[in-house]
Amino acid sequence: MTEVREISAFDTYLVRNAVLRKGKPIETCLFQGDELPTTKHFGIYKNQLIGVISLFENNHVIFEEPLQIQIRGMAVLEDFQGQRLGEKLILKCEQYLTELGGNTLIWFNARESAVGFYEKLGYAIIGDIIDIEGVGKHYVMFKKLSV
């Protein structure tokens, strides 16, 4: 049985490091804005923390919507991938944002290899592929949530 719940920024670092910054110093897993009161972090548990996701209030210049939330640091430990846990994390974020009310645009930089996963959840690519230094090729993806 899995459970998704709100966690601290600190709790995200080990999972981010193991999945997103493999072989790099743990400091690379601390994101600007992690500790802001408007930033929310969620973790998925299966006897232990096995996946994380973070929501940041951050506007991307490509979009005109006044309320924009950026997803960052979504990661599921390798041994638990392929079990739809990432989907549960995304759906928890969407539920959280819907409960806050208002129309929200969610956006993020998706790794090239994860585009299909996000498309199945209703996210779309906007713009061309970008190369994030030290991390790799990504697409900006988005979805509009309406209340």
C-alpha positions as CSV (number, residue, x, y, z in Angstrom):
1,M,0.0,0.0,0.0
2,T,1.3,3.4,-0.9
3,E,0.6,6.8,0.7
4,V,1.3,10.3,-0.6
5,R,1.8,13.0,2.0
6,E,3.4,16.4,2.4
7,I,7.0,16.4,3.3
8,S,9.9,18.8,4.0
9,A,12.3,20.0,1.4
10,F,15.1,18.2,3.3
11,D,13.2,14.9,2.9
12,T,13.4,15.2,-0.9
13,Y,17.2,15.4,-1.2
14,L,18.2,11.8,-1.0
15,V,15.6,10.7,-3.6
16,R,16.5,13.6,-5.9
17,N,20.1,12.7,-5.6
18,A,19.7,9.0,-6.3
19,V,17.5,9.6,-9.4
20,L,18.1,13.0,-10.8
21,R,21.6,13.9,-9.8
22,K,23.2,10.4,-9.6
23,G,26.9,10.7,-8.7
24,K,26.7,14.4,-8.1
25,P,27.1,16.1,-4.7
26,I,23.9,16.2,-2.6
27,E,24.1,20.0,-2.7
28,T,23.0,19.8,-6.4
29,C,19.6,18.6,-5.1
30,L,18.8,21.8,-3.2
31,F,16.7,24.0,-5.4
32,Q,16.3,27.7,-5.1
33,G,12.9,28.3,-3.5
34,D,12.8,24.9,-1.7
35,E,12.3,26.5,1.7
36,L,9.8,29.2,0.6
37,P,6.4,28.9,2.4
38,T,4.6,28.8,-0.9
39,T,6.6,25.8,-2.1
40,K,5.1,22.4,-1.4
41,H,6.8,19.0,-1.4
42,F,5.1,15.6,-1.5
43,G,6.5,12.1,-1.0
44,I,5.2,8.7,-1.7
45,Y,5.8,6.0,0.8
46,K,5.8,2.2,0.6
47,N,7.3,1.4,4.1
48,Q,9.9,4.1,3.2
49,L,10.1,7.3,1.1
50,I,10.4,6.1,-2.5
51,G,9.4,9.1,-4.6
52,V,9.2,12.9,-4.4
53,I,7.8,15.9,-6.2
54,S,7.8,19.6,-5.5
55,L,5.6,22.5,-6.5
56,F,7.0,26.0,-6.9
57,E,5.2,29.3,-7.6
58,N,7.1,30.3,-10.7
59,N,6.0,32.0,-13.8
60,H,7.5,31.0,-17.2
61,V,7.7,33.9,-19.7
62,I,6.2,31.6,-22.4
63,F,2.8,31.6,-20.7
64,E,0.4,34.4,-20.0
65,E,-1.6,32.8,-17.1
66,P,-1.3,34.8,-13.8
67,L,-1.2,31.6,-11.6
68,Q,1.6,29.3,-12.7
69,I,3.1,26.4,-10.7
70,Q,6.3,24.7,-11.7
71,I,6.9,21.1,-10.9
72,R,10.5,20.3,-10.1
73,G,12.4,17.4,-8.7
74,M,10.0,14.6,-9.5
75,A,11.7,11.3,-8.9
76,V,10.9,7.7,-8.0
77,L,13.7,5.4,-6.8
78,E,14.8,3.0,-9.5
79,D,13.6,-0.2,-7.8
80,F,10.1,1.2,-7.7
81,Q,9.8,2.7,-11.2
82,G,7.2,1.3,-13.6
83,Q,4.6,1.0,-10.8
84,R,2.6,4.1,-11.6
85,L,3.9,5.9,-8.5
86,G,5.0,9.0,-10.5
87,E,1.4,9.2,-11.8
88,K,0.2,9.1,-8.2
89,L,2.5,12.0,-7.3
90,I,1.3,14.1,-10.3
91,L,-2.3,13.4,-9.5
92,K,-1.8,14.4,-5.8
93,C,-0.3,17.7,-7.0
94,E,-3.2,18.3,-9.4
95,Q,-5.7,17.5,-6.6
96,Y,-3.9,19.8,-4.1
97,L,-3.9,22.7,-6.7
98,T,-7.6,22.1,-7.6
99,E,-8.6,22.2,-4.0
100,L,-6.9,25.6,-3.6
101,G,-9.3,26.8,-6.3
102,G,-8.8,29.1,-9.3
103,N,-7.4,28.3,-12.7
104,T,-3.8,27.1,-12.5
105,L,-1.2,26.4,-15.2
106,I,1.2,23.7,-14.3
107,W,4.5,23.6,-16.2
108,F,7.9,21.9,-15.9
109,N,11.0,20.9,-17.8
110,A,10.6,17.2,-18.7
111,R,13.5,15.0,-19.6
112,E,13.3,13.8,-23.1
113,S,12.8,10.2,-22.0
114,A,9.8,11.2,-19.8
115,V,7.7,13.0,-22.4
116,G,5.5,10.0,-23.2
117,F,4.7,9.5,-19.5
118,Y,3.6,13.1,-19.1
119,E,1.6,13.1,-22.4
120,K,-0.5,10.2,-21.0
121,L,-1.4,12.4,-18.1
122,G,-2.6,15.2,-20.4
123,Y,0.5,17.4,-20.5
124,A,1.6,18.9,-23.8
125,I,5.0,20.2,-25.2
126,I,5.4,23.8,-26.0
127,G,8.5,25.1,-27.8
128,D,11.7,23.3,-28.9
129,I,13.9,21.0,-27.0
130,I,16.3,22.7,-24.6
131,D,19.6,21.5,-23.2
132,I,19.9,22.2,-19.4
133,E,23.6,22.3,-18.7
134,G,24.8,19.3,-16.6
135,V,21.3,17.7,-16.6
136,G,20.5,17.0,-20.3
137,K,17.8,17.6,-22.9
138,H,14.3,18.7,-21.8
139,Y,11.0,19.9,-23.2
140,V,8.8,22.5,-21.5
141,M,5.5,20.8,-20.9
142,F,2.3,22.2,-19.4
143,K,-1.4,21.5,-18.5
144,K,-4.2,23.9,-17.5
145,L,-6.3,23.0,-14.4
146,S,-9.7,24.6,-14.3
147,V,-12.0,24.7,-11.3
